[in-house]
């Protein structure tokens, strides 16, 4: 716990708004009652983490009896409002259609087995979704009588409604889950360019404004609401290179999602080829960090590179990310965008297909991560650039067919250090078989001791 003196100093130094994190919900709730009885404005009591956001005056700090509580950390909420770099939005030649991606990555083989993401709930944290101008996001693909978007929620974006003013969220949603309908010459037509998991249900969580700016508190609210609504997967095509190294609420929220078996998939960022450029939330543990390829075999020059600030690799996997077609929120037609932002929904969609295909798997969050990491295609780039390599959906599917009932685990995030220690507990006398896969980021030898 923070020392009482430090807590007071931090609250005085903030601009009269703070997020306070406790070690348990009981303390948080007692503090909330006390704060409200003193006239402190409670902006948010979080559902998934024992934290509270308050607005206060300096005179109230002494009255809060802070010495009664064990406080994990405080955070100056609202102070670090920042721009979240999004897609490059570069319309270059050699456009890539969703149909092409599905064929090359063999996603259609999973579709042919009857899996389209049905009954899987994906929360998309972005700039909103324009259903009125995007017929591909109105209904499911194989069940056109069912609505695709089952929940709309604004995380606090000031001065805007739930619709998509920038066009980013609509494009991302269509890549992940579009049904292939577009407007051409004023007429809605069905095409083969449907998304990766076209029957997945969507939680439309708006955390970005029309300029693709997102305050820290909007992101915290959005992740918290996604967990509360029971999302299977949270897809966040956003990133920031400004974050707290210690005591960041976003990191605590990522852990909360992991503990509830919820996947969080995030774009690594577009700051390549600069090393150490992976942003939050992708760099945090418990998040699948996605880089981008220029095509299926070449790393995109803009894709962020590790290592992350904690000396983990920073990138878990890569997916196509250049000139990818999707819904245009203004016209209802197709537009083509580049960036790790469009790579992330491809990975999210693949995970949705696996979730439908293997609904009874225990610890599926862990096992699905193993499946996509162990079967990724090594493209020959440094591990800090490609992670495990290009995602291979059909091989991940086959891996789970063979190993879904096995006790498997991944050693990601891999640490760049002289020594790696991993522990697996079992009952004395039990016999276990383990298969180890070790990879070096250089040409040096690897020494193991089991």
C-alpha positions as CSV (number, residue, x, y, z in Angstrom):
1,X,0.0,0.0,0.0
2,X,1.0,3.6,-0.6
3,X,2.1,5.6,2.4
4,X,-0.6,7.9,3.7
5,X,1.7,10.9,3.2
6,X,2.3,10.0,-0.4
7,X,-1.4,9.6,-1.2
8,X,-2.1,13.0,0.2
9,X,0.8,14.6,-1.7
10,X,-0.4,13.0,-5.0
11,X,-4.0,14.1,-4.5
12,X,-2.9,17.7,-3.8
13,X,-0.7,17.7,-6.9
14,X,-3.5,16.5,-9.2
15,X,-6.0,18.9,-10.8
16,X,-8.8,17.9,-8.4
17,X,-9.6,14.7,-10.2
18,X,-8.2,11.3,-9.4
19,X,-8.7,7.6,-9.8
20,X,-7.9,5.7,-6.6
21,X,-7.3,2.0,-6.7
22,X,-7.8,-0.2,-3.7
23,X,-6.8,-3.8,-3.0
24,X,-10.4,-5.0,-2.7
25,X,-14.0,-3.9,-3.4
26,X,-15.0,-3.8,0.2
27,X,-12.6,-1.0,0.9
28,X,-13.5,0.8,-2.3
29,X,-17.2,0.7,-1.4
30,X,-16.6,2.0,2.1
31,X,-14.5,4.8,0.7
32,X,-17.2,5.6,-1.8
33,X,-19.8,5.9,0.9
34,X,-17.5,8.2,3.0
35,X,-16.6,10.3,0.0
36,X,-20.2,10.9,-1.0
37,X,-21.2,11.7,2.5
38,X,-18.6,14.5,2.5
39,X,-19.9,15.9,-0.8
40,X,-17.1,14.5,-3.0
41,X,-18.4,13.8,-6.5
42,X,-18.0,10.2,-7.5
43,X,-17.5,10.2,-11.3
44,X,-17.2,6.4,-11.7
45,X,-17.1,3.3,-9.5
46,X,-15.6,0.7,-11.7
47,X,-17.3,-2.7,-12.2
48,X,-14.2,-4.8,-12.9
49,X,-11.5,-3.3,-10.7
50,X,-11.7,-2.0,-7.1
51,X,-11.2,1.6,-8.2
52,X,-13.1,4.8,-8.0
53,X,-12.8,8.1,-9.9
54,X,-13.6,11.3,-7.9
55,X,-13.7,15.0,-8.3
56,X,-12.8,17.0,-5.2
57,X,-11.5,20.2,-3.7
58,X,-8.3,20.5,-1.7
59,X,-10.2,21.1,1.5
60,X,-11.9,17.7,1.2
61,X,-8.6,15.8,1.1
62,X,-8.0,16.0,4.9
63,X,-11.6,14.9,5.6
64,X,-11.4,11.7,3.5
65,X,-9.6,9.7,6.3
66,X,-7.2,8.3,3.8
67,X,-5.2,6.7,6.6
68,X,-8.0,4.2,7.1
69,X,-7.5,2.5,3.8
70,X,-4.8,0.5,2.0
71,X,-4.5,2.2,-1.3
72,X,-2.7,0.5,-4.3
73,X,-2.1,3.6,-6.4
74,X,-3.6,6.9,-7.4
75,X,-3.8,8.3,-10.9
76,X,-4.4,11.8,-12.2
77,X,-7.4,11.0,-14.3
78,X,-8.1,13.4,-17.1
79,X,-4.7,15.0,-16.9
80,X,-3.2,12.7,-19.5
81,X,-5.7,13.2,-22.2
82,X,-3.9,12.2,-25.4
83,X,-4.2,11.6,-29.1
84,X,-4.3,7.9,-30.0
85,X,-2.6,7.4,-33.3
86,X,-4.9,5.4,-35.6
87,X,-4.6,4.1,-39.2
88,X,-2.3,5.7,-41.6
89,X,-5.3,6.2,-43.9
90,X,-3.1,6.0,-46.9
91,X,-4.9,5.0,-50.0
92,X,-2.1,3.3,-52.0
93,X,-2.4,1.1,-55.0
94,X,-2.7,-2.7,-54.9
95,X,-5.8,-2.8,-52.7
96,X,-6.5,-5.9,-50.8
97,X,-10.1,-7.2,-50.4
98,X,-11.4,-9.2,-47.5
99,X,-12.1,-12.0,-49.8
100,X,-8.4,-12.2,-50.7
101,X,-7.4,-12.2,-47.0
102,X,-9.8,-15.0,-46.2
103,X,-8.5,-17.1,-49.0
104,X,-4.8,-16.6,-48.4
105,X,-5.1,-17.1,-44.7
106,X,-7.4,-20.1,-45.3
107,X,-10.1,-18.6,-43.1
108,X,-12.7,-19.8,-45.7
109,X,-11.7,-23.4,-44.7
110,X,-13.0,-22.7,-41.2
111,X,-16.2,-21.0,-42.7
112,X,-16.7,-24.1,-44.8
113,X,-16.9,-26.2,-41.6
114,X,-19.9,-24.0,-40.5
115,X,-18.1,-21.5,-38.2
116,X,-18.8,-17.8,-38.7
117,X,-18.5,-16.5,-35.2
118,X,-22.1,-17.1,-34.2
119,X,-23.0,-16.4,-30.5
120,X,-19.5,-14.9,-29.9
121,X,-19.7,-11.3,-28.5
122,X,-16.9,-8.9,-29.5
123,X,-16.6,-5.4,-28.0
124,X,-15.2,-3.0,-30.5
125,X,-13.6,0.1,-28.7
126,X,-13.4,2.7,-31.4
127,X,-15.0,5.9,-32.8
128,X,-18.5,4.3,-33.0
129,X,-20.3,2.6,-35.9
130,X,-22.5,4.1,-38.6
131,X,-25.0,1.4,-39.3
132,X,-27.2,3.8,-41.3
133,X,-24.5,4.1,-43.9
134,X,-23.1,0.6,-43.6
135,X,-25.6,-2.1,-44.6
136,X,-22.8,-4.7,-44.0
137,X,-23.1,-4.0,-40.3
138,X,-26.9,-4.2,-39.9
139,X,-27.4,-8.0,-39.7
140,X,-25.5,-11.3,-39.4
141,X,-24.3,-13.0,-42.5
142,X,-25.9,-16.4,-42.3
143,X,-28.9,-15.3,-40.2
144,X,-29.9,-12.0,-41.9
145,X,-32.9,-11.7,-39.5
146,X,-30.6,-11.1,-36.5
147,X,-29.1,-7.7,-35.8
148,X,-25.3,-7.6,-35.6
149,X,-24.9,-4.8,-33.1
150,X,-26.5,-5.8,-29.8
151,X,-25.3,-2.9,-27.6
152,X,-24.3,0.7,-28.2
153,X,-22.6,2.7,-25.5
154,X,-20.8,6.1,-25.4
155,X,-17.9,6.0,-22.9
156,X,-18.2,9.8,-22.3
157,X,-17.1,11.3,-25.6
158,X,-18.1,15.0,-25.2
159,X,-20.3,16.7,-27.8
160,X,-21.0,13.6,-30.0
161,X,-23.6,10.9,-30.2
162,X,-23.0,7.2,-30.6
163,X,-22.5,7.4,-34.4
164,X,-19.1,7.3,-36.1
165,X,-17.9,10.8,-37.0
166,X,-14.4,9.8,-38.2
167,X,-15.3,6.6,-40.1
168,X,-12.6,4.6,-38.4
169,X,-14.8,2.4,-36.2
170,X,-17.1,1.5,-39.1
171,X,-14.2,0.3,-41.2
172,X,-12.8,-1.7,-38.4
173,X,-16.1,-3.4,-37.6
174,X,-16.6,-4.4,-41.2
175,X,-13.2,-6.1,-41.3
176,X,-14.0,-8.0,-38.2
177,X,-17.6,-8.9,-38.7
178,X,-19.2,-7.3,-41.8
179,X,-21.7,-9.3,-43.8
180,X,-20.4,-8.3,-47.2
181,X,-23.2,-5.8,-48.1
182,X,-22.1,-2.5,-49.6
183,X,-23.7,0.4,-51.5
184,X,-22.8,0.6,-55.1
185,X,-24.4,3.2,-57.4
186,X,-27.0,3.9,-54.7
187,X,-28.0,0.2,-54.4
188,X,-27.2,-2.2,-51.6
189,X,-25.5,-5.3,-53.1
190,X,-24.3,-8.5,-51.5
191,X,-20.6,-9.2,-52.2
192,X,-18.0,-11.8,-51.3
193,X,-16.1,-9.2,-49.2
194,X,-17.6,-10.2,-45.8
195,X,-15.6,-10.0,-42.6
196,X,-13.5,-12.6,-40.8
197,X,-16.3,-13.5,-38.3
198,X,-19.4,-12.3,-40.1
199,X,-21.9,-13.8,-37.6
200,X,-20.2,-12.4,-34.5
201,X,-22.3,-10.0,-32.4
202,X,-20.9,-6.6,-31.7
203,X,-20.8,-4.3,-28.6
204,X,-20.3,-0.8,-30.1
205,X,-18.3,1.0,-27.4
206,X,-17.4,4.5,-28.5
207,X,-14.1,5.8,-26.9
208,X,-12.8,8.0,-29.6
209,X,-14.1,11.3,-31.0
210,X,-14.2,12.5,-34.6
211,X,-10.5,13.4,-34.6
212,X,-9.6,9.9,-33.2
213,X,-8.7,11.4,-29.9
214,X,-9.5,9.5,-26.7
215,X,-9.2,10.7,-23.2
216,X,-7.7,8.2,-20.8
217,X,-11.0,8.0,-18.8
218,X,-13.0,7.2,-21.9
219,X,-10.8,4.2,-22.5
220,X,-11.0,3.1,-18.9
221,X,-14.8,3.4,-19.0
222,X,-15.0,1.5,-22.3
223,X,-12.9,-1.4,-21.2
224,X,-14.8,-1.6,-17.9
225,X,-18.2,-1.6,-19.7
226,X,-17.0,-4.3,-22.1
227,X,-16.0,-6.6,-19.2
228,X,-19.3,-5.8,-17.5
229,X,-21.3,-6.7,-20.6
230,X,-19.7,-10.1,-20.8
231,X,-17.7,-9.7,-24.0
232,X,-15.8,-12.8,-25.2
233,X,-13.2,-10.6,-27.0
234,X,-12.3,-6.9,-26.7
235,X,-10.9,-5.5,-29.9
236,X,-9.1,-2.2,-29.5
237,X,-7.6,-0.6,-32.7
238,X,-5.9,2.2,-30.8
239,X,-2.6,2.9,-29.1
240,X,-0.7,5.5,-27.3
241,X,3.0,5.8,-26.5
242,X,2.2,7.9,-23.4
243,X,1.2,5.9,-20.3
244,X,2.1,5.4,-16.7
245,X,4.9,2.9,-16.2
246,X,3.6,2.0,-12.7
247,X,0.0,2.3,-11.5
248,X,-1.8,2.6,-14.8
249,X,-5.5,1.8,-14.6
250,X,-5.4,0.4,-18.1
251,X,-3.0,-2.3,-17.1
252,X,-5.2,-3.2,-14.2
253,X,-8.2,-3.5,-16.5
254,X,-6.2,-5.8,-18.8
255,X,-5.5,-8.1,-15.9
256,X,-9.2,-8.0,-14.9
257,X,-10.2,-9.1,-18.5
258,X,-7.7,-11.9,-18.5
259,X,-8.9,-13.2,-15.1
260,X,-12.4,-13.4,-16.6
261,X,-11.2,-15.3,-19.7
262,X,-11.7,-12.3,-22.0
263,X,-9.3,-11.8,-24.9
264,X,-8.0,-8.3,-25.4
265,X,-6.6,-7.7,-28.9
266,X,-4.8,-4.4,-29.6
267,X,-2.9,-2.8,-32.5
268,X,0.8,-2.4,-31.7
269,X,1.0,1.1,-33.3
270,X,2.3,2.7,-36.4
271,X,5.6,4.1,-35.1
272,X,7.9,1.7,-36.9
273,X,10.6,1.3,-37.9
274,X,11.5,3.0,-34.6
275,X,12.5,0.3,-32.0
276,X,10.8,0.2,-28.7
277,X,7.7,1.9,-30.2
278,X,4.9,-0.4,-29.1
279,X,2.2,1.5,-27.3
280,X,-0.4,0.8,-24.7
281,X,-2.5,-1.2,-24.3
282,X,-0.7,-3.6,-26.6
283,X,2.5,-3.6,-24.5
284,X,0.7,-4.8,-21.3
285,X,0.7,-8.4,-20.3
286,X,-2.5,-10.2,-21.0
287,X,-3.0,-8.4,-24.3
288,X,-2.5,-9.8,-27.8
289,X,-0.3,-7.2,-29.5
290,X,-0.7,-7.2,-33.3
291,X,1.7,-5.9,-35.8
292,X,1.1,-5.4,-39.5
293,X,2.3,-7.0,-42.8
294,X,2.5,-5.2,-46.1
295,X,1.3,-8.3,-47.7
296,X,1.3,-11.9,-46.5
297,X,5.1,-12.2,-46.4
298,X,6.6,-8.7,-45.8
299,X,6.6,-6.8,-42.6
300,X,5.0,-3.3,-43.0
301,X,7.6,-0.6,-42.5
302,X,5.3,1.4,-40.2
303,X,4.5,-1.6,-37.9
304,X,5.8,-0.8,-34.4
305,X,8.8,-2.7,-33.0
306,X,9.7,-4.0,-29.6
307,X,11.1,-4.4,-27.1
308,X,8.4,-3.0,-24.7
309,X,9.4,-1.0,-21.7
310,X,9.2,-4.1,-19.5
311,X,11.7,-5.8,-21.8
312,X,9.1,-8.2,-23.2
313,X,9.2,-8.7,-27.0
314,X,6.3,-6.2,-27.5
315,X,4.8,-7.9,-30.6
316,X,2.9,-11.2,-30.3
317,X,1.8,-11.8,-33.8
318,X,1.2,-10.0,-37.2
319,X,-1.6,-9.9,-39.6
320,X,-2.3,-8.2,-43.0
321,X,-2.5,-4.4,-42.5
322,X,-1.9,-2.6,-45.7
323,X,-4.6,-1.2,-48.1
324,X,-7.4,-3.4,-46.6
325,X,-10.9,-2.9,-47.9
326,X,-13.9,-2.2,-45.5
327,X,-17.0,-0.1,-45.1
328,X,-16.9,3.6,-45.8
329,X,-19.0,5.2,-43.1
330,X,-19.9,8.2,-45.3
331,X,-20.9,6.4,-48.6
332,X,-21.7,2.9,-47.6
333,X,-19.2,1.7,-50.2
334,X,-15.6,0.4,-49.7
335,X,-12.5,2.3,-48.7
336,X,-9.0,1.0,-48.2
337,X,-6.8,1.8,-45.2
338,X,-3.4,0.8,-43.9
339,X,-2.1,0.4,-40.3
340,X,-1.9,-2.0,-37.4
341,X,-5.4,-0.8,-36.6
342,X,-6.8,-3.0,-39.4
343,X,-4.6,-5.9,-38.4
344,X,-6.1,-6.2,-35.0
345,X,-9.7,-6.9,-36.1
346,X,-8.4,-9.7,-38.3
347,X,-6.9,-11.4,-35.3
348,X,-10.1,-10.7,-33.2
349,X,-12.2,-12.2,-35.9
350,X,-10.1,-15.3,-36.0
351,X,-10.4,-15.7,-32.3
352,X,-14.2,-15.4,-32.6
353,X,-14.2,-18.3,-35.1
354,X,-12.1,-20.4,-32.7
355,X,-14.4,-19.5,-29.8
356,X,-17.5,-20.7,-31.7
357,X,-15.7,-23.9,-32.9
358,X,-14.5,-24.9,-29.4
359,X,-17.2,-23.6,-27.0
360,X,-16.6,-26.1,-24.3
361,X,-12.8,-25.6,-23.9
362,X,-11.8,-24.8,-20.4
363,X,-9.3,-21.9,-20.0
364,X,-9.9,-21.1,-23.6
365,X,-8.2,-17.7,-23.2
366,X,-5.0,-19.4,-22.5
367,X,-5.4,-22.3,-25.0
368,X,-6.4,-20.1,-27.9
369,X,-3.4,-17.9,-27.3
370,X,-1.2,-20.9,-27.4
371,X,-2.9,-22.1,-30.6
372,X,-2.3,-18.9,-32.6
373,X,1.2,-18.4,-31.3
374,X,2.4,-22.0,-31.8
375,X,1.1,-22.2,-35.3
376,X,2.1,-18.8,-36.6
377,X,4.3,-18.7,-39.7
378,X,7.8,-17.5,-39.1
379,X,8.6,-14.9,-41.7
380,X,12.2,-14.6,-40.8
381,X,12.1,-11.1,-39.1
382,X,13.5,-10.4,-35.7
383,X,11.2,-11.5,-32.9
384,X,10.8,-7.8,-31.8
385,X,9.3,-7.1,-35.2
386,X,7.1,-10.1,-36.0
387,X,6.5,-11.8,-32.6
388,X,5.8,-15.4,-33.5
389,X,5.0,-14.5,-37.1
390,X,2.0,-14.3,-39.4
391,X,-1.2,-15.7,-37.9
392,X,-2.3,-19.0,-39.5
393,X,-5.9,-19.5,-38.6
394,X,-6.6,-22.9,-40.1
395,X,-3.5,-24.5,-38.5
396,X,-4.6,-22.9,-35.2
397,X,-7.9,-24.6,-35.7
398,X,-6.3,-27.9,-36.3
399,X,-4.0,-27.4,-33.3
400,X,-7.0,-27.0,-31.1
401,X,-8.7,-30.1,-32.6
402,X,-5.7,-32.1,-31.4
403,X,-4.8,-30.3,-28.2
404,X,-8.0,-28.6,-26.8
405,X,-8.3,-31.1,-24.0
406,X,-4.6,-31.0,-23.1
407,X,-3.1,-28.8,-20.4
408,X,-1.1,-26.4,-22.6
409,X,0.3,-23.0,-21.9
410,X,2.4,-20.4,-23.6
411,X,5.5,-18.7,-22.4
412,X,4.6,-15.3,-23.8
413,X,5.5,-12.6,-23.2
414,X,9.0,-13.7,-24.0
415,X,11.6,-11.8,-22.0
416,X,14.7,-10.5,-23.6
417,X,17.2,-11.4,-20.9
418,X,19.9,-13.8,-20.1
419,X,17.7,-16.1,-18.1
420,X,14.0,-17.1,-18.3
421,X,12.3,-18.8,-15.5
422,X,8.9,-20.4,-15.9
423,X,7.1,-22.4,-13.2
424,X,4.4,-25.1,-13.6
425,X,2.9,-26.6,-10.5
426,X,1.6,-30.2,-10.3
427,X,0.9,-32.7,-7.5
428,X,3.9,-34.8,-6.4
429,X,3.7,-38.3,-7.9
430,X,1.8,-37.2,-11.0
431,X,3.4,-37.7,-14.4
432,X,3.3,-35.0,-17.0
433,X,4.6,-34.8,-20.5
434,X,5.8,-31.4,-21.8
435,X,6.8,-30.2,-25.2
436,X,9.1,-27.2,-25.2
437,X,9.6,-24.8,-28.0
438,X,12.4,-22.3,-27.5
439,X,13.3,-19.5,-29.8
440,X,16.3,-17.2,-29.7
441,X,16.2,-13.6,-31.0
442,X,19.8,-14.0,-32.2
443,X,22.1,-16.8,-33.3
444,X,23.3,-17.6,-29.8
445,X,22.9,-20.9,-28.1
446,X,20.0,-21.5,-25.7
447,X,20.7,-23.4,-22.5
448,X,17.8,-25.1,-20.7
449,X,17.5,-26.8,-17.3
450,X,14.4,-28.6,-16.3
